[in-house]
């Protein structure tokens, strides 16, 4: 059962947290060491030089200009006023889509909030159901649907508003998806052609006893997409192979160590087969390393 105080505490916590993250972002954005992270498009176009390439050692990593910290939010009004085409050219398509996410949220929730306060709040508030039931409740509960008695015709208002809210949300999302999709297609059409724009990733290829994975992929696309298929590149998960290579490298180092030890002392060294060579049965170290290297070679073949 929430009270106005609880809602106020939650709102204050969210506002303070958002302010802290905004200040952290503003501080990191102004540091020369992070310049390439926040302005990659300008570096690719040659429109910006790294501030850490010149100046004193401290200024290469920390921004000592106090005025820049006082105007750390000056870019926000400029970004909101800038036309979308110019903003795409300036900061990239992702920045425009990111701003439109916030605008979409405002388009959805501002009208819904106004309708809810204009229609649903009076419908709920003008009932005395919770007072008549003599249950423990707060003033916030009087604004909710729980203050409407069972079987009341006032539920029709909630039902109608549910359809209105759903229709409005779907309508706004549909328009925004169409707009963003159009922007993305125009952006891709204006960019230079890259191989990744014409590449698809194929996973979970079923095994075939008569063909290798590479032959199976090529055969599939030549049969089903002969006019669009150019070539393919098979990529394997080589993590296990990399582990075997690293393990074999370590065993070869141990083999060289034990062979050098044998040449110096003329006595065959021994080791234990257990954890860290401290436990287990004692065996000839050179023969053990050779057998382990041979075993690893069979696993990797």
C-alpha positions in Angstrom: 0.0 0.0 0.0 1.8 3.0 -1.3 1.5 6.5 0.2 2.3 9.9 -1.2 5.4 9.9 0.9 6.5 6.5 -0.6 6.0 7.9 -4.1 7.9 11.0 -3.2 10.9 9.0 -1.8 10.9 6.8 -5.0 10.8 9.8 -7.3 13.5 11.6 -5.3 15.8 8.5 -5.5 15.3 8.2 -9.3 15.9 11.9 -9.8 19.1 11.9 -7.7 20.4 8.7 -9.4 19.7 10.1 -12.9 21.4 13.3 -12.0 24.5 11.5 -10.7 24.8 9.4 -13.9 24.3 12.5 -16.0 27.1 14.3 -14.2 29.4 11.2 -14.6 28.6 11.1 -18.3 29.3 14.8 -18.7 32.6 14.5 -16.8 33.8 11.5 -18.9 32.7 13.0 -22.1 34.9 16.1 -21.6 38.0 14.1 -20.9 40.6 14.0 -23.8 41.3 10.3 -23.2 37.6 9.5 -24.1 37.4 11.8 -27.1 37.5 9.0 -29.6 34.8 7.1 -27.8 32.2 10.0 -28.0 33.2 11.4 -31.4 34.2 8.4 -33.6 32.4 9.7 -36.7 34.4 12.9 -36.7 37.7 11.0 -36.5 36.7 8.8 -39.4 35.9 11.9 -41.5 39.1 13.6 -40.4 37.1 16.5 -38.9 38.6 16.2 -35.4 42.1 15.7 -34.0 42.8 13.9 -30.7 43.3 16.5 -27.9 45.7 14.0 -26.2 48.2 14.2 -29.1 49.6 17.6 -27.9 50.0 19.6 -24.8 51.2 18.9 -21.3 51.1 15.4 -19.9 48.2 16.1 -17.6 46.1 17.8 -20.3 46.4 14.7 -22.5 44.2 12.8 -20.0 42.3 15.4 -17.9 40.3 18.4 -19.1 41.5 21.4 -17.0 39.2 23.9 -18.8 36.7 25.0 -16.1 34.4 26.7 -18.5 33.7 23.5 -20.4 32.3 21.9 -17.2 29.9 24.9 -16.7 28.5 24.4 -20.3 28.4 20.6 -20.3 24.7 20.5 -21.3 24.9 23.1 -24.0 24.9 20.3 -26.7 21.4 19.1 -25.8 19.3 22.1 -27.1 21.5 22.2 -30.2 20.9 18.5 -30.8 17.1 18.8 -30.4 16.9 21.8 -32.7 19.1 20.3 -35.4 17.3 18.7 -38.4 17.4 14.9 -38.5 19.4 14.8 -41.8 22.0 17.1 -40.4 22.1 15.3 -37.1 22.7 12.0 -38.9 25.6 13.6 -40.8 26.9 15.1 -37.6 26.5 12.3 -35.1 25.2 9.2 -36.9 21.9 7.4 -37.3 22.1 5.8 -33.8 22.0 9.2 -32.2 18.9 10.2 -34.1 17.1 7.0 -33.2 18.2 7.4 -29.6 16.5 10.8 -29.4 13.4 9.5 -31.1 13.1 6.9 -28.4 12.6 9.6 -25.9 10.3 11.6 -28.1 8.2 8.4 -28.7 7.9 7.9 -25.0 6.6 11.5 -24.6 4.1 11.0 -27.5 2.8 7.8 -25.9 2.7 8.7 -22.2 1.8 12.4 -22.2 -1.7 11.9 -23.9 -2.3 8.8 -21.8 -1.5 10.6 -18.6 -3.8 13.5 -19.5 -6.7 11.1 -20.4 -6.1 9.1 -17.2 -6.3 12.1 -15.0 -9.3 13.6 -16.9 -11.4 10.4 -17.1 -10.2 7.6 -14.8 -9.2 9.6 -11.7 -12.6 11.2 -11.3 -14.3 7.9 -11.9 -12.3 6.2 -9.2 -12.1 9.1 -6.7 -15.9 9.7 -6.5 -16.5 6.3 -5.0 -16.5 5.3 -1.3 -16.0 1.6 -1.7 -12.8 1.4 0.3 -14.2 3.6 3.1 -17.4 1.4 3.3 -15.4 -1.8 3.4 -13.4 -0.3 6.3 -10.1 -1.7 5.0 -6.7 -0.1 5.6 -5.9 2.1 2.6 -4.3 5.3 1.7 -5.4 8.3 -0.4 -3.5 6.9 -3.4 -5.7 3.8 -3.3 -8.8 6.0 -3.7 -7.4 6.9 -7.1 -7.1 3.3 -8.2 -9.6 0.8 -9.7 -9.9 -0.9 -6.3 -12.2 2.0 -5.2 -14.9 0.9 -7.6 -17.5 -1.6 -6.3 -18.0 -5.0 -7.8 -20.4 -5.0 -10.8 -20.4 -1.2 -11.2 -21.0 0.3 -14.6 -18.0 2.5 -14.0 -15.8 -0.4 -15.1 -16.9 0.5 -18.6 -14.7 3.7 -18.4 -11.7 1.5 -17.6 -12.5 -0.9 -20.4 -12.9 1.9 -23.0 -9.7 3.7 -21.8 -7.8 0.4 -22.1 -8.7 0.1 -25.7 -7.9 3.8 -26.3 -4.5 3.5 -24.6 -3.7 0.3 -26.6 -4.8 1.8 -29.9 -2.8 5.0 -29.3 0.3 3.1 -28.3 0.2 0.8 -31.3 -0.5 3.8 -33.6 2.5 5.8 -32.4 4.8 2.7 -32.5 3.7 1.9 -36.0 4.5 5.4 -37.2 7.8 5.5 -35.4 8.9 2.1 -36.8 8.0 3.2 -40.3 9.9 6.4 -39.9 13.0 4.8 -38.4 13.0 2.0 -41.1 12.8 4.7 -43.8 15.7 6.6 -42.2 17.8 3.5 -42.0 17.2 2.6 -45.6 18.1 6.1 -46.7 21.2 6.0 -44.6 22.3 2.7 -46.0 21.6 3.9 -49.6 23.7 7.0 -49.0 26.7 5.1 -47.6 29.4 3.4 -49.5 28.8 -0.2 -50.3 30.4 -2.6 -47.8 30.5 -6.4 -47.7 28.7 -6.6 -44.4 25.6 -5.1 -46.1 25.3 -8.1 -48.3 26.3 -10.8 -45.8 24.1 -13.2 -43.8 25.1 -15.3 -40.8 24.0 -19.0 -41.0 24.2 -21.0 -37.8 23.1 -24.5 -36.6 23.8 -26.2 -39.9 22.6 -29.8 -39.7 25.4 -32.4 -40.3 25.4 -34.4 -43.6 27.3 -37.7 -43.9 27.9 -37.1 -47.6 29.1 -33.5 -47.5 31.3 -31.2 -45.4 29.8 -28.1 -43.8 31.4 -25.9 -46.5 30.1 -28.1 -49.3 26.6 -28.2 -47.8 26.4 -24.4 -47.5 27.6 -23.9 -51.0 25.2 -26.5 -52.4 22.2 -25.0 -50.5 22.7 -21.4 -51.7 23.5 -22.4 -55.3 20.3 -24.3 -55.5 18.0 -21.9 -53.7 19.6 -18.5 -54.4 21.7 -18.9 -57.6 21.3 -15.3 -58.7 22.4 -13.7 -55.4 25.0 -16.1 -53.9 28.6 -15.1 -54.4 30.8 -17.0 -51.9 30.9 -18.1 -48.3 33.4 -18.3 -45.4 33.1 -21.1 -42.9 33.9 -20.1 -39.3 34.5 -22.7 -36.7 34.5 -22.5 -32.9 38.2 -23.1 -32.3 38.2 -22.5 -28.6 38.8 -26.2 -27.8 41.5 -26.4 -30.4 43.2 -23.3 -29.0 43.1 -24.9 -25.5 44.8 -28.0 -26.9 47.4 -26.0 -28.7 48.2 -24.1 -25.5 48.3 -27.3 -23.5 50.6 -29.0 -26.0 52.9 -25.9 -25.9 53.2 -26.2 -22.1 53.9 -29.9 -22.3 56.7 -29.2 -24.9 58.2 -26.7 -22.6 58.2 -29.2 -19.7 59.7 -31.8 -22.1 62.6 -29.4 -23.0 63.1 -28.7 -19.3 63.3 -32.4 -18.3 65.6 -33.2 -21.2 68.0 -30.4 -20.2 67.8 -31.6 -16.7 68.7 -35.1 -17.8 71.7 -33.8 -19.7 73.0 -32.0 -16.7 72.5 -34.7 -14.0 72.6 -37.9 -16.1 69.6 -39.1 -14.1 66.2 -39.5 -15.6 63.8 -37.0 -13.9 60.5 -38.1 -12.4 57.1 -36.4 -11.8 53.7 -37.2 -10.4 50.6 -37.5 -12.5 48.3 -35.8 -10.1 47.5 -32.1 -9.3 50.4 -29.8 -10.0 52.8 -32.7 -10.1 52.4 -33.1 -6.3 50.0 -36.0 -6.1 49.4 -39.3 -7.8 51.7 -42.0 -9.0 55.4 -41.3 -9.8 56.4 -41.8 -13.4 59.3 -41.0 -15.7 58.9 -37.3 -16.6 60.2 -37.4 -20.1 58.1 -40.4 -21.1 55.1 -38.8 -19.5 55.5 -35.6 -21.4 55.9 -37.5 -24.7 52.8 -39.5 -24.1 50.8 -36.4 -23.2 51.9 -34.6 -26.3 51.0 -37.7 -28.4 47.6 -37.8 -26.7 46.9 -34.1 -27.4 47.9 -34.6 -31.0 45.3 -37.3 -31.4 42.6 -35.2 -29.8 43.4 -32.3 -32.2 43.4 -34.4 -35.4 
